[in-house]
Each structure stands twice: as C-alpha cells, then as structure tokens.
Amino acid sequence: AQIEELILELPYINEAAAIGVSQHDGGPSRLVICYVGIETKQALTDMQKLIKSKLNPLFKVNECYYLEKLPRTASNKVMRRKLRENYQYE
C-alpha cells in the first residue's frame, strides 16, 4: 500500500498496483508495478528514484508496465492474482 501511494505522486499515473512475482528459477520475488495513466519510457526510472528516496533504498522496482485499466472484482478491489497470472517475464 505504501509503494502504491508513493507511485501515485507521479503526475502521469492515475492508478497503480504493486505485485510480487516469483521467479521461475527460485530466488526472491520481483517487485512489479502495474499502472494506469500515460505510458512513458521514463516510468521505471521515476518509480525507482521515488521509492529509493522516500521509502526504502533497498526496495527495487524490477519492472513496470502500463495497462489501460486494472482488473477489478465486483466490489472494486484490484485482482492482484490476475495481474500475476498475466505477467510475462522478459
């Protein structure tokens, strides 16, 4: 929740969801940010700088990706499980 609140400080982001994604070969989970707003190439760099300076320098955003909308339940909660299922390693 804290990560998502910080990410929303970026002017081009309207909604954000942070998910932890397990790696196929084991190891620590990767922090991935899914966001809605304006797609930009500088998003990952901006997110990394923001989290490092305002939250914890040990947190590392491994990847971010733009979505037109976040998947939601009938009660309007973000479906993080669905985000994890649709996430593709690059």
N, CA, C and O atoms as a GROMACS GRO file, in nm:
protein
  360
    1ALA      N    1   0.083  -0.120   0.000
    1ALA     CA    2   0.000   0.000   0.000
    1ALA      C    3   0.087   0.126   0.000
    1ALA      O    4   0.055   0.223  -0.069
    2GLN      N    5   0.196   0.126   0.076
    2GLN     CA    6   0.284   0.243   0.080
    2GLN      C    7   0.350   0.267  -0.055
    2GLN      O    8   0.363   0.381  -0.100
    3ILE      N    9   0.389   0.161  -0.120
    3ILE     CA   10   0.452   0.174  -0.252
    3ILE      C   11   0.352   0.233  -0.350
    3ILE      O   12   0.386   0.323  -0.427
    4GLU      N   13   0.231   0.183  -0.348
    4GLU     CA   14   0.129   0.232  -0.440
    4GLU      C   15   0.098   0.379  -0.416
    4GLU      O   16   0.080   0.455  -0.511
    5GLU      N   17   0.090   0.420  -0.288
    5GLU     CA   18   0.065   0.561  -0.256
    5GLU      C   19   0.176   0.650  -0.312
    5GLU      O   20   0.148   0.757  -0.366
    6LEU      N   21   0.300   0.606  -0.298
    6LEU     CA   22   0.412   0.685  -0.350
    6LEU      C   23   0.406   0.696  -0.501
    6LEU      O   24   0.425   0.804  -0.557
    7ILE      N   25   0.380   0.586  -0.567
    7ILE     CA   26   0.376   0.585  -0.713
    7ILE      C   27   0.270   0.683  -0.765
    7ILE      O   28   0.289   0.744  -0.870
    8LEU      N   29   0.161   0.698  -0.692
    8LEU     CA   30   0.055   0.790  -0.734
    8LEU      C   31   0.098   0.936  -0.728
    8LEU      O   32   0.028   1.022  -0.780
    9GLU      N   33   0.212   0.965  -0.667
    9GLU     CA   34   0.265   1.102  -0.667
    9GLU      C   35   0.317   1.142  -0.805
    9GLU      O   36   0.327   1.261  -0.834
   10LEU      N   37   0.348   1.045  -0.889
   10LEU     CA   38   0.394   1.078  -1.024
   10LEU      C   39   0.277   1.133  -1.103
   10LEU      O   40   0.170   1.072  -1.105
   11PRO      N   41   0.294   1.248  -1.169
   11PRO     CA   42   0.182   1.317  -1.232
   11PRO      C   43   0.113   1.241  -1.345
   11PRO      O   44  -0.003   1.270  -1.376
   12TYR      N   45   0.180   1.148  -1.406
   12TYR     CA   46   0.122   1.077  -1.520
   12TYR      C   47   0.060   0.943  -1.482
   12TYR      O   48   0.022   0.865  -1.569
   13ILE      N   49   0.049   0.914  -1.351
   13ILE     CA   50  -0.008   0.787  -1.307
   13ILE      C   51  -0.138   0.813  -1.232
   13ILE      O   52  -0.142   0.892  -1.137
   14ASN      N   53  -0.246   0.746  -1.276
   14ASN     CA   54  -0.378   0.760  -1.214
   14ASN      C   55  -0.407   0.650  -1.113
   14ASN      O   56  -0.469   0.674  -1.009
   15GLU      N   57  -0.362   0.528  -1.144
   15GLU     CA   58  -0.381   0.413  -1.055
   15GLU      C   59  -0.256   0.327  -1.062
   15GLU      O   60  -0.186   0.325  -1.163
   16ALA      N   61  -0.228   0.257  -0.952
   16ALA     CA   62  -0.112   0.168  -0.951
   16ALA      C   63  -0.138   0.049  -0.861
   16ALA      O   64  -0.212   0.057  -0.763
   17ALA      N   65  -0.077  -0.063  -0.897
   17ALA     CA   66  -0.084  -0.184  -0.815
   17ALA      C   67   0.056  -0.245  -0.811
   17ALA      O   68   0.117  -0.267  -0.916
   18ALA      N   69   0.105  -0.271  -0.692
   18ALA     CA   70   0.235  -0.334  -0.674
   18ALA      C   71   0.213  -0.483  -0.650
   18ALA      O   72   0.130  -0.522  -0.568
   19ILE      N   73   0.288  -0.566  -0.722
   19ILE     CA   74   0.276  -0.710  -0.704
   19ILE      C   75   0.415  -0.771  -0.689
   19ILE      O   76   0.513  -0.721  -0.745
   20GLY      N   77   0.422  -0.877  -0.614
   20GLY     CA   78   0.544  -0.955  -0.604
   20GLY      C   79   0.529  -1.076  -0.693
   20GLY      O   80   0.431  -1.150  -0.683
   21VAL      N   81   0.626  -1.098  -0.781
   21VAL     CA   82   0.620  -1.208  -0.876
   21VAL      C   83   0.737  -1.302  -0.850
   21VAL      O   84   0.853  -1.259  -0.852
   22SER      N   85   0.707  -1.428  -0.826
   22SER     CA   86   0.811  -1.528  -0.802
   22SER      C   87   0.885  -1.557  -0.932
   22SER      O   88   0.826  -1.561  -1.040
   23GLN      N   89   1.015  -1.577  -0.920
   23GLN     CA   90   1.096  -1.610  -1.037
   23GLN      C   91   1.084  -1.759  -1.066
   23GLN      O   92   1.065  -1.840  -0.975
   24HIS      N   93   1.094  -1.795  -1.193
   24HIS     CA   94   1.081  -1.935  -1.234
   24HIS      C   95   1.191  -2.022  -1.173
   24HIS      O   96   1.167  -2.137  -1.138
   25ASP      N   97   1.310  -1.968  -1.160
   25ASP     CA   98   1.424  -2.045  -1.109
   25ASP      C   99   1.443  -2.028  -0.958
   25ASP      O  100   1.548  -2.064  -0.906
   26GLY      N  101   1.344  -1.975  -0.889
   26GLY     CA  102   1.355  -1.952  -0.744
   26GLY      C  103   1.416  -1.816  -0.715
   26GLY      O  104   1.426  -1.731  -0.804
   27GLY      N  105   1.455  -1.796  -0.594
   27GLY     CA  106   1.511  -1.668  -0.555
   27GLY      C  107   1.404  -1.573  -0.506
   27GLY      O  108   1.287  -1.610  -0.497
   28PRO      N  109   1.445  -1.451  -0.473
   28PRO     CA  110   1.349  -1.355  -0.420
   28PRO      C  111   1.247  -1.311  -0.524
   28PRO      O  112   1.273  -1.313  -0.644
   29SER      N  113   1.131  -1.272  -0.476
   29SER     CA  114   1.027  -1.222  -0.566
   29SER      C  115   1.070  -1.090  -0.627
   29SER      O  116   1.147  -1.014  -0.568
   30ARG      N  117   1.019  -1.065  -0.746
   30ARG     CA  118   1.047  -0.939  -0.816
   30ARG      C  119   0.932  -0.842  -0.788
   30ARG      O  120   0.816  -0.882  -0.789
   31LEU      N  121   0.965  -0.715  -0.764
   31LEU     CA  122   0.864  -0.612  -0.744
   31LEU      C  123   0.826  -0.555  -0.879
   31LEU      O  124   0.910  -0.499  -0.950
   32VAL      N  125   0.700  -0.569  -0.914
   32VAL     CA  126   0.648  -0.522  -1.042
   32VAL      C  127   0.534  -0.425  -1.014
   32VAL      O  128   0.446  -0.453  -0.933
   33ILE      N  129   0.537  -0.311  -1.082
   33ILE     CA  130   0.431  -0.211  -1.067
   33ILE      C  131   0.348  -0.208  -1.195
   33ILE      O  132   0.402  -0.191  -1.304
   34CYS      N  133   0.219  -0.225  -1.180
   34CYS     CA  134   0.125  -0.213  -1.291
   34CYS      C  135   0.058  -0.077  -1.275
   34CYS      O  136   0.012  -0.043  -1.166
   35TYR      N  137   0.052   0.001  -1.382
   35TYR     CA  138  -0.005   0.135  -1.366
   35TYR      C  139  -0.098   0.173  -1.480
   35TYR      O  140  -0.088   0.122  -1.591
   36VAL      N  141  -0.189   0.264  -1.447
   36VAL     CA  142  -0.284   0.320  -1.542
   36VAL      C  143  -0.255   0.470  -1.546
   36VAL      O  144  -0.235   0.532  -1.442
   37GLY      N  145  -0.254   0.526  -1.663
   37GLY     CA  146  -0.227   0.669  -1.679
   37GLY      C  147  -0.173   0.694  -1.818
   37GLY      O  148  -0.233   0.653  -1.917
   38ILE      N  149  -0.059   0.761  -1.824
   38ILE     CA  150   0.007   0.789  -1.952
   38ILE      C  151   0.129   0.700  -1.963
   38ILE      O  152   0.215   0.699  -1.875
   39GLU      N  153   0.138   0.625  -2.071
   39GLU     CA  154   0.251   0.535  -2.092
   39GLU      C  155   0.376   0.617  -2.126
   39GLU      O  156   0.373   0.701  -2.216
   40THR      N  157   0.484   0.592  -2.055
   40THR     CA  158   0.609   0.663  -2.078
   40THR      C  159   0.728   0.573  -2.051
   40THR      O  160   0.721   0.485  -1.966
   41LYS      N  161   0.836   0.594  -2.123
   41LYS     CA  162   0.956   0.511  -2.107
   41LYS      C  163   1.030   0.543  -1.978
   41LYS      O  164   1.107   0.460  -1.929
   42GLN      N  165   1.008   0.662  -1.922
   42GLN     CA  166   1.080   0.700  -1.801
   42GLN      C  167   1.011   0.654  -1.673
   42GLN      O  168   1.060   0.680  -1.564
   43ALA      N  169   0.899   0.585  -1.684
   43ALA     CA  170   0.821   0.544  -1.567
   43ALA      C  171   0.904   0.460  -1.470
   43ALA      O  172   0.903   0.486  -1.350
   44LEU      N  173   0.975   0.360  -1.520
   44LEU     CA  174   1.053   0.272  -1.432
   44LEU      C  175   1.158   0.350  -1.355
   44LEU      O  176   1.172   0.334  -1.234
   45THR      N  177   1.231   0.435  -1.424
   45THR     CA  178   1.335   0.517  -1.359
   45THR      C  179   1.274   0.608  -1.255
   45THR      O  180   1.326   0.620  -1.144
   46ASP      N  181   1.163   0.674  -1.288
   46ASP     CA  182   1.096   0.763  -1.194
   46ASP      C  183   1.049   0.688  -1.069
   46ASP      O  184   1.064   0.736  -0.957
   47MET      N  185   0.993   0.569  -1.090
   47MET     CA  186   0.945   0.489  -0.978
   47MET      C  187   1.060   0.446  -0.888
   47MET      O  188   1.050   0.452  -0.766
   48GLN      N  189   1.169   0.402  -0.948
   48GLN     CA  190   1.285   0.359  -0.870
   48GLN      C  191   1.340   0.474  -0.786
   48GLN      O  192   1.369   0.455  -0.668
   49LYS      N  193   1.355   0.592  -0.845
   49LYS     CA  194   1.407   0.708  -0.773
   49LYS      C  195   1.314   0.747  -0.658
   49LYS      O  196   1.360   0.776  -0.547
   50LEU      N  197   1.185   0.748  -0.684
   50LEU     CA  198   1.087   0.788  -0.583
   50LEU      C  199   1.088   0.694  -0.463
   50LEU      O  200   1.089   0.739  -0.349
   51ILE      N  201   1.087   0.565  -0.489
   51ILE     CA  202   1.086   0.466  -0.380
   51ILE      C  203   1.218   0.470  -0.304
   51ILE      O  204   1.219   0.460  -0.181
   52LYS      N  205   1.328   0.484  -0.374
   52LYS     CA  206   1.459   0.488  -0.310
   52LYS      C  207   1.471   0.610  -0.218
   52LYS      O  208   1.526   0.599  -0.108
   53SER      N  209   1.421   0.724  -0.262
   53SER     CA  210   1.437   0.846  -0.183
   53SER      C  211   1.334   0.861  -0.071
   53SER      O  212   1.365   0.918   0.034
   54LYS      N  213   1.212   0.812  -0.091
   54LYS     CA  214   1.107   0.837   0.007
   54LYS      C  215   1.065   0.717   0.091
   54LYS      O  216   0.999   0.734   0.194
   55LEU      N  217   1.103   0.596   0.051
   55LEU     CA  218   1.056   0.480   0.125
   55LEU      C  219   1.172   0.398   0.180
   55LEU      O  220   1.196   0.398   0.300
   56ASN      N  221   1.241   0.329   0.093
   56ASN     CA  222   1.349   0.241   0.138
   56ASN      C  223   1.444   0.217   0.022
   56ASN      O  224   1.403   0.168  -0.083
   57PRO      N  225   1.571   0.252   0.040
   57PRO     CA  226   1.666   0.233  -0.071
   57PRO      C  227   1.689   0.086  -0.107
   57PRO      O  228   1.746   0.057  -0.212
   58LEU      N  229   1.646  -0.006  -0.021
   58LEU     CA  230   1.664  -0.149  -0.051
   58LEU      C  231   1.556  -0.204  -0.143
   58LEU      O  232   1.576  -0.308  -0.207
   59PHE      N  233   1.440  -0.136  -0.151
   59PHE     CA  234   1.335  -0.180  -0.243
   59PHE      C  235   1.379  -0.148  -0.385
   59PHE      O  236   1.430  -0.039  -0.412
   60LYS      N  237   1.359  -0.242  -0.475
   60LYS     CA  238   1.395  -0.219  -0.615
   60LYS      C  239   1.278  -0.258  -0.702
   60LYS      O  240   1.232  -0.372  -0.698
   61VAL      N  241   1.230  -0.165  -0.780
   61VAL     CA  242   1.125  -0.195  -0.876
   61VAL      C  243   1.195  -0.263  -0.994
   61VAL      O  244   1.276  -0.201  -1.062
   62ASN      N  245   1.163  -0.389  -1.017
   62ASN     CA  246   1.228  -0.463  -1.124
   62ASN      C  247   1.169  -0.433  -1.260
   62ASN      O  248   1.237  -0.437  -1.362
   63GLU      N  249   1.041  -0.402  -1.260
   63GLU     CA  250   0.975  -0.376  -1.387
   63GLU      C  251   0.843  -0.303  -1.361
   63GLU      O  252   0.784  -0.314  -1.253
   64CYS      N  253   0.799  -0.230  -1.461
   64CYS     CA  254   0.666  -0.170  -1.453
   64CYS      C  255   0.601  -0.188  -1.589
   64CYS      O  256   0.668  -0.195  -1.692
   65TYR      N  257   0.470  -0.195  -1.587
   65TYR     CA  258   0.404  -0.199  -1.717
   65TYR      C  259   0.271  -0.128  -1.712
   65TYR      O  260   0.200  -0.127  -1.611
   66TYR      N  261   0.241  -0.069  -1.825
   66TYR     CA  262   0.122   0.012  -1.844
   66TYR      C  263   0.002  -0.076  -1.879
   66TYR      O  264   0.014  -0.171  -1.957
   67LEU      N  265  -0.112  -0.044  -1.821
   67LEU     CA  266  -0.238  -0.110  -1.854
   67LEU      C  267  -0.343  -0.002  -1.879
   67LEU      O  268  -0.335   0.107  -1.824
   68GLU      N  269  -0.439  -0.033  -1.963
   68GLU     CA  270  -0.548   0.061  -1.984
   68GLU      C  271  -0.638   0.069  -1.862
   68GLU      O  272  -0.694   0.175  -1.832
   69LYS      N  273  -0.652  -0.045  -1.792
   69LYS     CA  274  -0.727  -0.046  -1.667
   69LYS      C  275  -0.682  -0.165  -1.585
   69LYS      O  276  -0.637  -0.266  -1.640
   70LEU      N  277  -0.694  -0.153  -1.453
   70LEU     CA  278  -0.659  -0.262  -1.364
   70LEU      C  279  -0.777  -0.357  -1.353
   70LEU      O  280  -0.891  -0.313  -1.346
   71PRO      N  281  -0.751  -0.488  -1.351
   71PRO     CA  282  -0.861  -0.583  -1.333
   71PRO      C  283  -0.918  -0.570  -1.192
   71PRO      O  284  -0.842  -0.563  -1.095
   72ARG      N  285  -1.048  -0.568  -1.181
   72ARG     CA  286  -1.114  -0.549  -1.051
   72ARG      C  287  -1.223  -0.652  -1.028
   72ARG      O  288  -1.281  -0.707  -1.122
   73THR      N  289  -1.250  -0.675  -0.900
   73THR     CA  290  -1.360  -0.763  -0.860
   73THR      C  291  -1.490  -0.682  -0.865
   73THR      O  292  -1.490  -0.563  -0.893
   74ALA      N  293  -1.601  -0.750  -0.837
   74ALA     CA  294  -1.730  -0.682  -0.833
   74ALA      C  295  -1.735  -0.576  -0.724
   74ALA      O  296  -1.808  -0.478  -0.734
   75SER      N  297  -1.655  -0.597  -0.617
   75SER     CA  298  -1.652  -0.499  -0.508
   75SER      C  299  -1.541  -0.394  -0.530
   75SER      O  300  -1.507  -0.321  -0.437
   76ASN      N  301  -1.486  -0.387  -0.650
   76ASN     CA  302  -1.390  -0.286  -0.693
   76ASN      C  303  -1.250  -0.302  -0.632
   76ASN      O  304  -1.175  -0.205  -0.627
   77LYS      N  305  -1.215  -0.420  -0.587
   77LYS     CA  306  -1.079  -0.445  -0.538
   77LYS      C  307  -0.992  -0.491  -0.656
   77LYS      O  308  -1.038  -0.561  -0.745
   78VAL      N  309  -0.865  -0.449  -0.653
   78VAL     CA  310  -0.773  -0.488  -0.760
   78VAL      C  311  -0.745  -0.638  -0.750
   78VAL      O  312  -0.717  -0.690  -0.642
   79MET      N  313  -0.752  -0.706  -0.862
   79MET     CA  314  -0.728  -0.850  -0.867
   79MET      C  315  -0.579  -0.876  -0.892
   79MET      O  316  -0.536  -0.896  -1.005
   80ARG      N  317  -0.501  -0.875  -0.784
   80ARG     CA  318  -0.356  -0.895  -0.796
   80ARG      C  319  -0.322  -1.034  -0.850
   80ARG      O  320  -0.222  -1.050  -0.921
   81ARG      N  321  -0.402  -1.131  -0.816
   81ARG     CA  322  -0.381  -1.267  -0.866
   81ARG      C  323  -0.384  -1.267  -1.019
   81ARG      O  324  -0.301  -1.330  -1.084
   82LYS      N  325  -0.480  -1.196  -1.075
   82LYS     CA  326  -0.491  -1.188  -1.221
   82LYS      C  327  -0.372  -1.114  -1.282
   82LYS      O  328  -0.323  -1.151  -1.388
   83LEU      N  329  -0.325  -1.009  -1.214
   83LEU     CA  330  -0.207  -0.937  -1.262
   83LEU      C  331  -0.086  -1.031  -1.264
   83LEU      O  332  -0.008  -1.030  -1.360
   84ARG      N  333  -0.070  -1.112  -1.158
   84ARG     CA  334   0.042  -1.207  -1.154
   84ARG      C  335   0.031  -1.311  -1.264
   84ARG      O  336   0.131  -1.346  -1.328
   85GLU      N  337  -0.090  -1.360  -1.288
   85GLU     CA  338  -0.111  -1.461  -1.392
   85GLU      C  339  -0.078  -1.407  -1.531
   85GLU      O  340  -0.024  -1.479  -1.615
   86ASN      N  341  -0.109  -1.281  -1.554
   86ASN     CA  342  -0.088  -1.221  -1.686
   86ASN      C  343   0.052  -1.164  -1.705
   86ASN      O  344   0.090  -1.127  -1.816
   87TYR      N  345   0.129  -1.157  -1.599
   87TYR     CA  346   0.264  -1.101  -1.607
   87TYR      C  347   0.353  -1.194  -1.688
   87TYR      O  348   0.352  -1.316  -1.668
   88GLN      N  349   0.429  -1.138  -1.780
   88GLN     CA  350   0.522  -1.216  -1.863
   88GLN      C  351   0.665  -1.170  -1.838
   88GLN      O  352   0.694  -1.050  -1.846
   89TYR      N  353   0.753  -1.265  -1.807
   89TYR     CA  354   0.895  -1.231  -1.791
   89TYR      C  355   0.952  -1.193  -1.926
   89TYR      O  356   0.917  -1.250  -2.029
   90GLU      N  357   1.040  -1.094  -1.922
   90GLU     CA  358   1.106  -1.054  -2.046
   90GLU      C  359   1.249  -1.097  -2.046
   90GLU      O  360   1.322  -1.072  -2.142
   0.00000   0.00000   0.00000
